[in-house]
Amino acid sequence: MKIPIENSSAIGEIVRASRKAQGIRQDDAAGSIGVSENFLGKIERGSDSVQWGKLFQVMEGLGIRVILDVPDNVASQMPSRSTNKDKP
């Protein structure tokens, strides 16, 4: 399912829903992903001040895949993506 993301709160809602859908407590999810429970809570609350690397670590740990829909002219300016537009 594609869900538009307009702010950090939207990401937080998705992270929380993904964790709950898997029946995982917040402390267990944080431990298995390798982040603190406090950090995971900040993400789920939509904090604007989280580290990008850890955010992606959490999303990967919960099976959340991020795909950005950009105009073709933007994609063509990215050397690593210009020949593989359909690959994430």
TIMARZA-895905 format. One record per residue: x, y, z of N, C-alpha, C, O in turn; residue in three letters. Coordinates in steps of 0.02 Angstrom, whole numbers, plus 50000, padded with zeros to 5 digits. Each point is the difference from the previous one (the first is absolute). Example, Ala and Ser with C-alpha at 12.3 -4.5 7.8 and 13.67 -1.06 7.14 Angstrom:
// TIMARZA-895905
<rec><n_x>50660</n_x><n_y>49716</n_y><n_z>50390</n_z><ca_x>49955</ca_x><ca_y>50059</ca_y><ca_z>50000</ca_z><c_x>50045</c_x><c_y>50060</c_y><c_z>50000</c_z><o_x>50052</o_x><o_y>49999</o_y><o_z>50033</o_z><r>ALA</r></rec>
<rec><n_x>49930</n_x><n_y>50054</n_y><n_z>49931</n_z><ca_x>50042</ca_x><ca_y>50059</ca_y><ca_z>50003</ca_z><c_x>49961</c_x><c_y>50055</c_y><c_z>50037</c_z><o_x>50025</o_x><o_y>50055</o_y><o_z>50008</o_z><r>SER</r></rec>
//
This chain:
// TIMARZA-895905
<rec><n_x>50042</n_x><n_y>49941</n_y><n_z>50000</n_z><ca_x>49958</ca_x><ca_y>50059</ca_y><ca_z>50000</ca_z><c_x>50044</c_x><c_y>50062</c_y><c_z>50000</c_z><o_x>50049</o_x><o_y>50003</o_y><o_z>50037</o_z><r>MET</r></rec>
<rec><n_x>49934</n_x><n_y>50045</n_y><n_z>49922</n_z><ca_x>50037</ca_x><ca_y>50063</ca_y><ca_z>49997</ca_z><c_x>49965</c_x><c_y>50050</c_y><c_z>50046</c_z><o_x>49940</o_x><o_y>50011</o_y><o_z>49995</o_z><r>LYS</r></rec>
<rec><n_x>50100</n_x><n_y>50020</n_y><n_z>50049</n_z><ca_x>49973</ca_x><ca_y>50049</ca_y><ca_z>50047</ca_z><c_x>50039</c_x><c_y>50065</c_y><c_z>49992</c_z><o_x>50061</o_x><o_y>50000</o_y><o_z>50007</o_z><r>ILE</r></rec>
<rec><n_x>49905</n_x><n_y>50055</n_y><n_z>49978</n_z><ca_x>50035</ca_x><ca_y>50064</ca_y><ca_z>49994</ca_z><c_x>50029</c_x><c_y>50022</c_y><c_z>50067</c_z><o_x>49967</o_x><o_y>49993</o_y><o_z>50052</o_z><r>PRO</r></rec>
<rec><n_x>50093</n_x><n_y>50032</n_y><n_z>49947</n_z><ca_x>50034</ca_x><ca_y>50024</ca_y><ca_z>50060</ca_z><c_x>50010</c_x><c_y>50075</c_y><c_z>49994</c_z><o_x>50034</o_x><o_y>50023</o_y><o_z>49954</o_z><r>ILE</r></rec>
<rec><n_x>49938</n_x><n_y>50014</n_y><n_z>50092</n_z><ca_x>50007</ca_x><ca_y>50072</ca_y><ca_z>49998</ca_z><c_x>50039</c_x><c_y>50028</c_y><c_z>50058</c_z><o_x>50020</o_x><o_y>50059</o_y><o_z>49999</o_z><r>GLU</r></rec>
<rec><n_x>49991</n_x><n_y>49900</n_y><n_z>50053</n_z><ca_x>50036</ca_x><ca_y>50025</ca_y><ca_z>50058</ca_z><c_x>50024</c_x><c_y>49941</c_y><c_z>50043</c_z><o_x>49985</o_x><o_y>49942</o_y><o_z>49985</o_z><r>ASN</r></rec>
<rec><n_x>50053</n_x><n_y>50074</n_y><n_z>50067</n_z><ca_x>50028</ca_x><ca_y>49947</ca_y><ca_z>50042</ca_z><c_x>49946</c_x><c_y>49962</c_y><c_z>50039</c_z><o_x>50009</o_x><o_y>49941</o_y><o_z>50016</o_z><r>SER</r></rec>
<rec><n_x>49936</n_x><n_y>50091</n_y><n_z>49999</n_z><ca_x>49945</ca_x><ca_y>49966</ca_y><ca_z>50035</ca_z><c_x>49971</c_x><c_y>49943</c_y><c_z>49958</c_z><o_x>49982</o_x><o_y>49948</o_y><o_z>50028</o_z><r>SER</r></rec>
<rec><n_x>50015</n_x><n_y>50062</n_y><n_z>49907</n_z><ca_x>49974</ca_x><ca_y>49947</ca_y><ca_z>49956</ca_z><c_x>50047</c_x><c_y>49940</c_y><c_z>50001</c_z><o_x>49977</o_x><o_y>49943</o_y><o_z>50000</o_z><r>ALA</r></rec>
<rec><n_x>50088</n_x><n_y>50069</n_y><n_z>50001</n_z><ca_x>50048</ca_x><ca_y>49944</ca_y><ca_z>50005</ca_z><c_x>49991</c_x><c_y>49965</c_y><c_z>50067</c_z><o_x>50000</o_x><o_y>49939</o_y><o_z>50004</o_z><r>ILE</r></rec>
<rec><n_x>49993</n_x><n_y>50100</n_y><n_z>50049</n_z><ca_x>49990</ca_x><ca_y>49971</ca_y><ca_z>50066</ca_z><c_x>49939</c_x><c_y>49955</c_y><c_z>50004</c_z><o_x>50003</o_x><o_y>49947</o_y><o_z>50030</o_z><r>GLY</r></rec>
<rec><n_x>49942</n_x><n_y>50075</n_y><n_z>49940</n_z><ca_x>49939</ca_x><ca_y>49960</ca_y><ca_z>50000</ca_z><c_x>50011</c_x><c_y>49933</c_y><c_z>49963</c_z><o_x>49975</o_x><o_y>49948</o_y><o_z>50022</o_z><r>GLU</r></rec>
<rec><n_x>50062</n_x><n_y>50054</n_y><n_z>49924</n_z><ca_x>50013</ca_x><ca_y>49940</ca_y><ca_z>49962</ca_z><c_x>50045</c_x><c_y>49952</c_y><c_z>50039</c_z><o_x>49988</o_x><o_y>49940</o_y><o_z>50001</o_z><r>ILE</r></rec>
<rec><n_x>50064</n_x><n_y>50088</n_y><n_z>50030</n_z><ca_x>50045</ca_x><ca_y>49958</ca_y><ca_z>50040</ca_z><c_x>49961</c_x><c_y>49966</c_y><c_z>50057</c_z><o_x>50007</o_x><o_y>49940</o_y><o_z>50011</o_z><r>VAL</r></rec>
<rec><n_x>49953</n_x><n_y>50099</n_y><n_z>50025</n_z><ca_x>49960</ca_x><ca_y>49972</ca_y><ca_z>50055</ca_z><c_x>49952</c_x><c_y>49947</c_y><c_z>49975</c_z><o_x>49994</o_x><o_y>49946</o_y><o_z>50029</o_z><r>ARG</r></rec>
<rec><n_x>49970</n_x><n_y>50068</n_y><n_z>49917</n_z><ca_x>49952</ca_x><ca_y>49952</ca_y><ca_z>49973</ca_z><c_x>50035</c_x><c_y>49937</c_y><c_z>49977</c_z><o_x>49974</o_x><o_y>49945</o_y><o_z>50009</o_z><r>ALA</r></rec>
<rec><n_x>50085</n_x><n_y>50061</n_y><n_z>49961</n_z><ca_x>50037</ca_x><ca_y>49941</ca_y><ca_z>49977</ca_z><c_x>50021</c_x><c_y>49957</c_y><c_z>50058</c_z><o_x>49994</o_x><o_y>49938</o_y><o_z>49998</o_z><r>SER</r></rec>
<rec><n_x>50031</n_x><n_y>50094</n_y><n_z>50055</n_z><ca_x>50021</ca_x><ca_y>49963</ca_y><ca_z>50059</ca_z><c_x>49940</c_x><c_y>49964</c_y><c_z>50032</c_z><o_x>50005</o_x><o_y>49941</o_y><o_z>50016</o_z><r>ARG</r></rec>
<rec><n_x>49940</n_x><n_y>50095</n_y><n_z>49992</n_z><ca_x>49941</ca_x><ca_y>49970</ca_y><ca_z>50031</ca_z><c_x>49970</c_x><c_y>49945</c_y><c_z>49957</c_z><o_x>49977</o_x><o_y>49949</o_y><o_z>50027</o_z><r>LYS</r></rec>
<rec><n_x>50024</n_x><n_y>50059</n_y><n_z>49908</n_z><ca_x>49973</ca_x><ca_y>49949</ca_y><ca_z>49955</ca_z><c_x>50039</c_x><c_y>49935</c_y><c_z>50006</c_z><o_x>49974</o_x><o_y>49945</o_y><o_z>49988</o_z><r>ALA</r></rec>
<rec><n_x>50090</n_x><n_y>50061</n_y><n_z>50030</n_z><ca_x>50043</ca_x><ca_y>49941</ca_y><ca_z>50009</ca_z><c_x>49995</c_x><c_y>49973</c_y><c_z>50071</c_z><o_x>50032</o_x><o_y>49950</o_y><o_z>50017</o_z><r>GLN</r></rec>
<rec><n_x>49930</n_x><n_y>50084</n_y><n_z>50026</n_z><ca_x>49991</ca_x><ca_y>49977</ca_y><ca_z>50068</ca_z><c_x>50063</c_x><c_y>50006</c_y><c_z>50043</c_z><o_x>50011</o_x><o_y>49958</o_y><o_z>50044</o_z><r>GLY</r></rec>
<rec><n_x>50029</n_x><n_y>50093</n_y><n_z>49943</n_z><ca_x>50063</ca_x><ca_y>50008</ca_y><ca_z>50035</ca_z><c_x>49994</c_x><c_y>50060</c_y><c_z>50048</c_z><o_x>49978</o_x><o_y>50054</o_y><o_z>49980</o_z><r>ILE</r></rec>
<rec><n_x>50042</n_x><n_y>49936</n_y><n_z>50082</n_z><ca_x>50002</ca_x><ca_y>50055</ca_y><ca_z>50048</ca_z><c_x>50056</c_x><c_y>50048</c_y><c_z>49980</c_z><o_x>50049</o_x><o_y>49981</o_y><o_z>49968</o_z><r>ARG</r></rec>
<rec><n_x>49943</n_x><n_y>50081</n_y><n_z>50052</n_z><ca_x>50049</ca_x><ca_y>50051</ca_y><ca_z>49982</ca_z><c_x>50070</c_x><c_y>49983</c_y><c_z>50026</c_z><o_x>50048</o_x><o_y>50008</o_y><o_z>49963</o_z><r>GLN</r></rec>
<rec><n_x>49957</n_x><n_y>49968</n_y><n_z>50099</n_z><ca_x>50066</ca_x><ca_y>49984</ca_y><ca_z>50027</ca_z><c_x>50032</c_x><c_y>49941</c_y><c_z>49964</c_z><o_x>50061</o_x><o_y>49999</o_y><o_z>49988</o_z><r>ASP</r></rec>
<rec><n_x>49899</n_x><n_y>49952</n_y><n_z>49993</n_z><ca_x>50026</ca_x><ca_y>49942</ca_y><ca_z>49963</ca_z><c_x>50022</c_x><c_y>50020</c_y><c_z>49929</c_z><o_x>50052</o_x><o_y>49978</o_y><o_z>49976</o_z><r>ASP</r></rec>
<rec><n_x>49908</n_x><n_y>50064</n_y><n_z>49992</n_z><ca_x>50018</ca_x><ca_y>50023</ca_y><ca_z>49933</ca_z><c_x>50065</c_x><c_y>50039</c_y><c_z>50002</c_z><o_x>50045</o_x><o_y>49989</o_y><o_z>49959</o_z><r>ALA</r></rec>
<rec><n_x>49961</n_x><n_y>50057</n_y><n_z>50088</n_z><ca_x>50060</ca_x><ca_y>50040</ca_y><ca_z>50006</ca_z><c_x>50061</c_x><c_y>49956</c_y><c_z>50011</c_z><o_x>50052</o_x><o_y>50010</o_y><o_z>49968</o_z><r>ALA</r></rec>
<rec><n_x>49942</n_x><n_y>49942</n_y><n_z>50076</n_z><ca_x>50056</ca_x><ca_y>49955</ca_y><ca_z>50015</ca_z><c_x>50021</c_x><c_y>49959</c_y><c_z>49940</c_z><o_x>50060</o_x><o_y>49992</o_y><o_z>49987</o_z><r>GLY</r></rec>
<rec><n_x>49892</n_x><n_y>49982</n_y><n_z>49976</n_z><ca_x>50017</ca_x><ca_y>49958</ca_y><ca_z>49943</ca_z><c_x>50028</c_x><c_y>50040</c_y><c_z>49941</c_z><o_x>50039</o_x><o_y>49975</o_y><o_z>49960</o_z><r>SER</r></rec>
<rec><n_x>49942</n_x><n_y>50089</n_y><n_z>50035</n_z><ca_x>50024</ca_x><ca_y>50043</ca_y><ca_z>49947</ca_z><c_x>50067</c_x><c_y>50030</c_y><c_z>50017</c_z><o_x>50040</o_x><o_y>50017</o_y><o_z>49956</o_z><r>ILE</r></rec>
<rec><n_x>49973</n_x><n_y>49991</n_y><n_z>50109</n_z><ca_x>50064</ca_x><ca_y>50028</ca_y><ca_z>50021</ca_z><c_x>49998</c_x><c_y>50075</c_y><c_z>50015</c_z><o_x>50051</o_x><o_y>50034</o_y><o_z>49994</o_z><r>GLY</r></rec>
<rec><n_x>49890</n_x><n_y>49990</n_y><n_z>50026</n_z><ca_x>49994</ca_x><ca_y>50070</ca_y><ca_z>50021</ca_z><c_x>49969</c_x><c_y>50000</c_y><c_z>50069</c_z><o_x>49974</o_x><o_y>49949</o_y><o_z>50024</o_z><r>VAL</r></rec>
<rec><n_x>50028</n_x><n_y>50109</n_y><n_z>50009</n_z><ca_x>49970</ca_x><ca_y>50004</ca_y><ca_z>50066</ca_z><c_x>49924</c_x><c_y>50006</c_y><c_z>49995</c_z><o_x>49973</o_x><o_y>50021</o_y><o_z>49949</o_z><r>SER</r></rec>
<rec><n_x>49993</n_x><n_y>49959</n_y><n_z>50104</n_z><ca_x>49927</ca_x><ca_y>50006</ca_y><ca_z>50001</ca_z><c_x>49981</c_x><c_y>50074</c_y><c_z>49997</c_z><o_x>49950</o_x><o_y>50017</o_y><o_z>49969</o_z><r>GLU</r></rec>
<rec><n_x>50089</n_x><n_y>50026</n_y><n_z>50062</n_z><ca_x>49989</ca_x><ca_y>50072</ca_y><ca_z>49997</ca_z><c_x>50002</c_x><c_y>50025</c_y><c_z>49928</c_z><o_x>49958</o_x><o_y>50040</o_y><o_z>49979</o_z><r>ASN</r></rec>
<rec><n_x>50092</n_x><n_y>49937</n_y><n_z>49983</n_z><ca_x>50006</ca_x><ca_y>50022</ca_y><ca_z>49930</ca_z><c_x>49940</c_x><c_y>49976</c_y><c_z>49959</c_z><o_x>49972</o_x><o_y>50039</o_y><o_z>49962</o_z><r>PHE</r></rec>
<rec><n_x>50009</n_x><n_y>49899</n_y><n_z>50046</n_z><ca_x>49943</ca_x><ca_y>49974</ca_y><ca_z>49964</ca_z><c_x>49937</c_x><c_y>50039</c_y><c_z>50018</c_z><o_x>49959</o_x><o_y>50014</o_y><o_z>49956</o_z><r>LEU</r></rec>
<rec><n_x>50034</n_x><n_y>50003</n_y><n_z>50108</n_z><ca_x>49943</ca_x><ca_y>50041</ca_y><ca_z>50021</ca_z><c_x>50000</c_x><c_y>50068</c_y><c_z>49966</c_z><o_x>49947</o_x><o_y>50025</o_y><o_z>49981</o_z><r>GLY</r></rec>
<rec><n_x>50112</n_x><n_y>50006</n_y><n_z>50012</n_z><ca_x>50004</ca_x><ca_y>50064</ca_y><ca_z>49965</ca_z><c_x>49977</c_x><c_y>49995</c_y><c_z>49928</c_z><o_x>49964</o_x><o_y>50043</o_y><o_z>49975</o_z><r>LYS</r></rec>
<rec><n_x>50056</n_x><n_y>49903</n_y><n_z>49992</n_z><ca_x>49977</ca_x><ca_y>49990</ca_y><ca_z>49931</ca_z><c_x>49925</c_x><c_y>49993</c_y><c_z>49998</c_z><o_x>49966</o_x><o_y>50032</o_y><o_z>49960</o_z><r>ILE</r></rec>
<rec><n_x>50007</n_x><n_y>49925</n_y><n_z>50084</n_z><ca_x>49928</ca_x><ca_y>49987</ca_y><ca_z>49999</ca_z><c_x>49959</c_x><c_y>50062</c_y><c_z>50018</c_z><o_x>49943</o_x><o_y>50007</o_y><o_z>49979</o_z><r>GLU</r></rec>
<rec><n_x>50086</n_x><n_y>50039</n_y><n_z>50059</n_z><ca_x>49966</ca_x><ca_y>50063</ca_y><ca_z>50017</ca_z><c_x>50010</c_x><c_y>50053</c_y><c_z>49946</c_z><o_x>49970</o_x><o_y>50054</o_y><o_z>50004</o_z><r>ARG</r></rec>
<rec><n_x>50070</n_x><n_y>49931</n_y><n_z>49945</n_z><ca_x>50009</ca_x><ca_y>50047</ca_y><ca_z>49945</ca_z><c_x>50049</c_x><c_y>50056</c_y><c_z>50014</c_z><o_x>49994</o_x><o_y>50054</o_y><o_z>49973</o_z><r>GLY</r></rec>
<rec><n_x>50055</n_x><n_y>49932</n_y><n_z>50070</n_z><ca_x>50050</ca_x><ca_y>50051</ca_y><ca_z>50016</ca_z><c_x>50036</c_x><c_y>50024</c_y><c_z>49937</c_z><o_x>50016</o_x><o_y>49959</o_y><o_z>49956</o_z><r>SER</r></rec>
<rec><n_x>49997</n_x><n_y>50105</n_y><n_z>50040</n_z><ca_x>50035</ca_x><ca_y>50029</ca_y><ca_z>49942</ca_z><c_x>50076</c_x><c_y>49994</c_y><c_z>50008</c_z><o_x>50037</o_x><o_y>50017</o_y><o_z>49954</o_z><r>ASP</r></rec>
<rec><n_x>49986</n_x><n_y>49959</n_y><n_z>50103</n_z><ca_x>50072</ca_x><ca_y>50000</ca_y><ca_z>50012</ca_z><c_x>50028</c_x><c_y>49929</c_y><c_z>50012</c_z><o_x>50028</o_x><o_y>49985</o_y><o_z>50052</o_z><r>SER</r></rec>
<rec><n_x>49963</n_x><n_y>49973</n_y><n_z>49898</n_z><ca_x>50028</ca_x><ca_y>49933</ca_y><ca_z>50004</ca_z><c_x>50055</c_x><c_y>49992</c_y><c_z>49947</c_z><o_x>49999</o_x><o_y>50034</o_y><o_z>49949</o_z><r>VAL</r></rec>
<rec><n_x>50047</n_x><n_y>49922</n_y><n_z>50065</n_z><ca_x>50055</ca_x><ca_y>49988</ca_y><ca_z>49953</ca_z><c_x>49975</c_x><c_y>49959</c_y><c_z>49941</c_z><o_x>49967</o_x><o_y>49949</o_y><o_z>50009</o_z><r>GLN</r></rec>
<rec><n_x>50048</n_x><n_y>50074</n_y><n_z>49931</n_z><ca_x>49977</ca_x><ca_y>49967</ca_y><ca_z>49939</ca_z><c_x>50022</c_x><c_y>49927</c_y><c_z>49998</c_z><o_x>49960</o_x><o_y>49956</o_y><o_z>49985</o_z><r>TRP</r></rec>
<rec><n_x>50103</n_x><n_y>50031</n_y><n_z>50029</n_z><ca_x>50026</ca_x><ca_y>49932</ca_y><ca_z>49996</ca_z><c_x>49963</c_x><c_y>49953</c_y><c_z>50045</c_z><o_x>49983</o_x><o_y>49944</o_y><o_z>49980</o_z><r>GLY</r></rec>
<rec><n_x>50003</n_x><n_y>50078</n_y><n_z>50081</n_z><ca_x>49963</ca_x><ca_y>49957</ca_y><ca_z>50047</ca_z><c_x>49927</c_x><c_y>49993</c_y><c_z>49980</c_z><o_x>49970</o_x><o_y>49947</o_y><o_z>50009</o_z><r>LYS</r></rec>
<rec><n_x>50002</n_x><n_y>50106</n_y><n_z>49963</n_z><ca_x>49931</ca_x><ca_y>49996</ca_y><ca_z>49976</ca_z><c_x>49994</c_x><c_y>49946</c_y><c_z>49947</c_z><o_x>49954</o_x><o_y>49959</o_y><o_z>50002</o_z><r>LEU</r></rec>
<rec><n_x>50092</n_x><n_y>50041</n_y><n_z>49950</n_z><ca_x>49998</ca_x><ca_y>49949</ca_y><ca_z>49948</ca_z><c_x>50015</c_x><c_y>49931</c_y><c_z>50028</c_z><o_x>49973</o_x><o_y>49950</o_y><o_z>49976</o_z><r>PHE</r></rec>
<rec><n_x>50068</n_x><n_y>50045</n_y><n_z>50075</n_z><ca_x>50013</ca_x><ca_y>49937</ca_y><ca_z>50034</ca_z><c_x>49936</c_x><c_y>49972</c_y><c_z>50031</c_z><o_x>49985</o_x><o_y>49941</o_y><o_z>49993</o_z><r>GLN</r></rec>
<rec><n_x>49976</n_x><n_y>50102</n_y><n_z>50039</n_z><ca_x>49937</ca_x><ca_y>49980</ca_y><ca_z>50030</ca_z><c_x>49951</c_x><c_y>49978</c_y><c_z>49946</c_z><o_x>49968</o_x><o_y>49947</o_y><o_z>50006</o_z><r>VAL</r></rec>
<rec><n_x>50025</n_x><n_y>50092</n_y><n_z>49941</n_z><ca_x>49953</ca_x><ca_y>49983</ca_y><ca_z>49948</ca_z><c_x>50019</c_x><c_y>49934</c_y><c_z>49966</c_z><o_x>49956</o_x><o_y>49958</o_y><o_z>49987</o_z><r>MET</r></rec>
<rec><n_x>50107</n_x><n_y>50032</n_y><n_z>50000</n_z><ca_x>50022</ca_x><ca_y>49936</ca_y><ca_z>49971</ca_z><c_x>49985</c_x><c_y>49943</c_y><c_z>50048</c_z><o_x>49978</o_x><o_y>49946</o_y><o_z>49979</o_z><r>GLU</r></rec>
<rec><n_x>50034</n_x><n_y>50064</n_y><n_z>50085</n_z><ca_x>49988</ca_x><ca_y>49948</ca_y><ca_z>50049</ca_z><c_x>49927</c_x><c_y>49980</c_y><c_z>50005</c_z><o_x>49984</o_x><o_y>49944</o_y><o_z>50019</o_z><r>GLY</r></rec>
<rec><n_x>49971</n_x><n_y>50102</n_y><n_z>49964</n_z><ca_x>49929</ca_x><ca_y>49986</ca_y><ca_z>50002</ca_z><c_x>49971</c_x><c_y>49983</c_y><c_z>49932</c_z><o_x>49940</o_x><o_y>49990</o_y><o_z>49992</o_z><r>LEU</r></rec>
<rec><n_x>50104</n_x><n_y>50007</n_y><n_z>49957</n_z><ca_x>49977</ca_x><ca_y>49981</ca_y><ca_z>49934</ca_z><c_x>49968</c_x><c_y>50056</c_y><c_z>49960</c_z><o_x>49962</o_x><o_y>49987</o_y><o_z>49953</o_z><r>GLY</r></rec>
<rec><n_x>50053</n_x><n_y>50075</n_y><n_z>50066</n_z><ca_x>49973</ca_x><ca_y>50058</ca_y><ca_z>49964</ca_z><c_x>50049</c_x><c_y>50021</c_y><c_z>49946</c_z><o_x>50059</o_x><o_y>50012</o_y><o_z>50014</o_z><r>ILE</r></rec>
<rec><n_x>49917</n_x><n_y>49992</n_y><n_z>49926</n_z><ca_x>50042</ca_x><ca_y>50018</ca_y><ca_z>49943</ca_z><c_x>49982</c_x><c_y>50071</c_y><c_z>49978</c_z><o_x>49941</o_x><o_y>50016</o_y><o_z>49993</o_z><r>ARG</r></rec>
<rec><n_x>50108</n_x><n_y>50026</n_y><n_z>49996</n_z><ca_x>49988</ca_x><ca_y>50069</ca_y><ca_z>49981</ca_z><c_x>50016</c_x><c_y>50009</c_y><c_z>49925</c_z><o_x>50054</o_x><o_y>49982</o_y><o_z>49977</o_z><r>VAL</r></rec>
<rec><n_x>49898</n_x><n_y>50044</n_y><n_z>49987</n_z><ca_x>50008</ca_x><ca_y>50014</ca_y><ca_z>49929</ca_z><c_x>49977</c_x><c_y>50072</c_y><c_z>49988</c_z><o_x>49946</o_x><o_y>50020</o_y><o_z>50021</o_z><r>ILE</r></rec>
<rec><n_x>50096</n_x><n_y>50020</n_y><n_z>49947</n_z><ca_x>49982</ca_x><ca_y>50069</ca_y><ca_z>49985</ca_z><c_x>49978</c_x><c_y>50004</c_y><c_z>49927</c_z><o_x>50034</o_x><o_y>49974</o_y><o_z>49956</o_z><r>LEU</r></rec>
<rec><n_x>49911</n_x><n_y>50059</n_y><n_z>50033</n_z><ca_x>49974</ca_x><ca_y>50010</ca_y><ca_z>49932</ca_z><c_x>50022</c_x><c_y>50069</c_y><c_z>49977</c_z><o_x>49973</o_x><o_y>50050</o_y><o_z>50021</o_z><r>ASP</r></rec>
<rec><n_x>50077</n_x><n_y>49951</n_y><n_z>49935</n_z><ca_x>50027</ca_x><ca_y>50064</ca_y><ca_z>49975</ca_z><c_x>49987</c_x><c_y>50006</c_y><c_z>49926</c_z><o_x>49992</o_x><o_y>49950</o_y><o_z>49965</o_z><r>VAL</r></rec>
<rec><n_x>50006</n_x><n_y>50111</n_y><n_z>50010</n_z><ca_x>49991</ca_x><ca_y>50010</ca_y><ca_z>49927</ca_z><c_x>50058</c_x><c_y>49967</c_y><c_z>49962</c_z><o_x>50056</o_x><o_y>49995</o_y><o_z>50025</o_z><r>PRO</r></rec>
<rec><n_x>49931</n_x><n_y>49983</n_y><n_z>49914</n_z><ca_x>50051</ca_x><ca_y>49968</ca_y><ca_z>49959</ca_z><c_x>50062</c_x><c_y>50043</c_y><c_z>49990</c_z><o_x>50055</o_x><o_y>49974</o_y><o_z>49999</o_z><r>ASP</r></rec>
<rec><n_x>49935</n_x><n_y>50091</n_y><n_z>49995</n_z><ca_x>50059</ca_x><ca_y>50043</ca_y><ca_z>49988</ca_z><c_x>50045</c_x><c_y>50003</c_y><c_z>50062</c_z><o_x>50060</o_x><o_y>50012</o_y><o_z>49993</o_z><r>ASN</r></rec>
<rec><n_x>49913</n_x><n_y>49976</n_y><n_z>50066</n_z><ca_x>50041</ca_x><ca_y>49996</ca_y><ca_z>50060</ca_z><c_x>50038</c_x><c_y>49935</c_y><c_z>50000</c_z><o_x>50061</o_x><o_y>49999</o_y><o_z>50012</o_z><r>VAL</r></rec>
<rec><n_x>49905</n_x><n_y>49946</n_y><n_z>49975</n_z><ca_x>50032</ca_x><ca_y>49935</ca_y><ca_z>49999</ca_z><c_x>50055</c_x><c_y>49997</c_y><c_z>49948</c_z><o_x>50051</o_x><o_y>49967</o_y><o_z>50011</o_z><r>ALA</r></rec>
<rec><n_x>49940</n_x><n_y>50066</n_y><n_z>49933</n_z><ca_x>50051</ca_x><ca_y>49998</ca_y><ca_z>49948</ca_z><c_x>50064</c_x><c_y>50037</c_y><c_z>50019</c_z><o_x>50052</o_x><o_y>49990</o_y><o_z>49970</o_z><r>SER</r></rec>
<rec><n_x>49944</n_x><n_y>50052</n_y><n_z>50081</n_z><ca_x>50059</ca_x><ca_y>50037</ca_y><ca_z>50024</ca_z><c_x>50039</c_x><c_y>49961</c_y><c_z>50052</c_z><o_x>50053</o_x><o_y>50023</o_y><o_z>50023</o_z><r>GLN</r></rec>
<rec><n_x>49923</n_x><n_y>49919</n_y><n_z>49996</n_z><ca_x>50033</ca_x><ca_y>49959</ca_y><ca_z>50051</ca_z><c_x>50036</c_x><c_y>49943</c_y><c_z>49965</c_z><o_x>49968</o_x><o_y>49953</o_y><o_z>49978</o_z><r>MET</r></rec>
<rec><n_x>50099</n_x><n_y>50050</n_y><n_z>50018</n_z><ca_x>50039</ca_x><ca_y>49950</ca_y><ca_z>49963</ca_z><c_x>49985</c_x><c_y>49929</c_y><c_z>50023</c_z><o_x>50000</o_x><o_y>49954</o_y><o_z>49959</o_z><r>PRO</r></rec>
<rec><n_x>49989</n_x><n_y>50035</n_y><n_z>50105</n_z><ca_x>49990</ca_x><ca_y>49932</ca_y><ca_z>50024</ca_z><c_x>49930</c_x><c_y>49973</c_y><c_z>49984</c_z><o_x>49988</o_x><o_y>49940</o_y><o_z>50006</o_z><r>SER</r></rec>
<rec><n_x>49967</n_x><n_y>50103</n_y><n_z>49973</n_z><ca_x>49931</ca_x><ca_y>49979</ca_y><ca_z>49987</ca_z><c_x>49978</c_x><c_y>50011</c_y><c_z>49928</c_z><o_x>49946</o_x><o_y>49976</o_y><o_z>49981</o_z><r>ARG</r></rec>
<rec><n_x>50093</n_x><n_y>50057</n_y><n_z>49979</n_z><ca_x>49976</ca_x><ca_y>50019</ca_y><ca_z>49933</ca_z><c_x>49988</c_x><c_y>49940</c_y><c_z>49955</c_z><o_x>49960</o_x><o_y>50004</o_y><o_z>49953</o_z><r>SER</r></rec>
<rec><n_x>50075</n_x><n_y>49940</n_y><n_z>50058</n_z><ca_x>49990</ca_x><ca_y>49941</ca_y><ca_z>49957</ca_z><c_x>49952</c_x><c_y>49950</c_y><c_z>50031</c_z><o_x>49979</o_x><o_y>49953</o_y><o_z>49966</o_z><r>THR</r></rec>
<rec><n_x>50004</n_x><n_y>50055</n_y><n_z>50099</n_z><ca_x>49956</ca_x><ca_y>49953</ca_y><ca_z>50034</ca_z><c_x>49943</c_x><c_y>50037</c_y><c_z>50034</c_z><o_x>49995</o_x><o_y>49997</o_y><o_z>50062</o_z><r>ASN</r></rec>
<rec><n_x>49963</n_x><n_y>50036</n_y><n_z>49901</n_z><ca_x>49947</ca_x><ca_y>50041</ca_y><ca_z>50027</ca_z><c_x>49951</c_x><c_y>49960</c_y><c_z>50043</c_z><o_x>49972</o_x><o_y>50027</o_y><o_z>50048</o_z><r>LYS</r></rec>
<rec><n_x>50017</n_x><n_y>49911</n_y><n_z>49936</n_z><ca_x>49950</ca_x><ca_y>49961</ca_y><ca_z>50036</ca_z><c_x>50028</c_x><c_y>49964</c_y><c_z>50061</c_z><o_x>49962</o_x><o_y>49971</o_y><o_z>50038</o_z><r>ASP</r></rec>
<rec><n_x>50103</n_x><n_y>50029</n_y><n_z>49972</n_z><ca_x>50029</ca_x><ca_y>49965</ca_y><ca_z>50057</ca_z><c_x>50006</c_x><c_y>50046</c_y><c_z>50059</c_z><o_x>50019</o_x><o_y>50058</o_y><o_z>49992</o_z><r>LYS</r></rec>
<rec><n_x>49964</n_x><n_y>49918</n_y><n_z>50068</n_z><ca_x>50003</ca_x><ca_y>50042</ca_y><ca_z>50059</ca_z><c_x>50073</c_x><c_y>50013</c_y><c_z>50020</c_z><o_x>50013</o_x><o_y>50035</o_y><o_z>50049</o_z><r>PRO</r></rec>
//
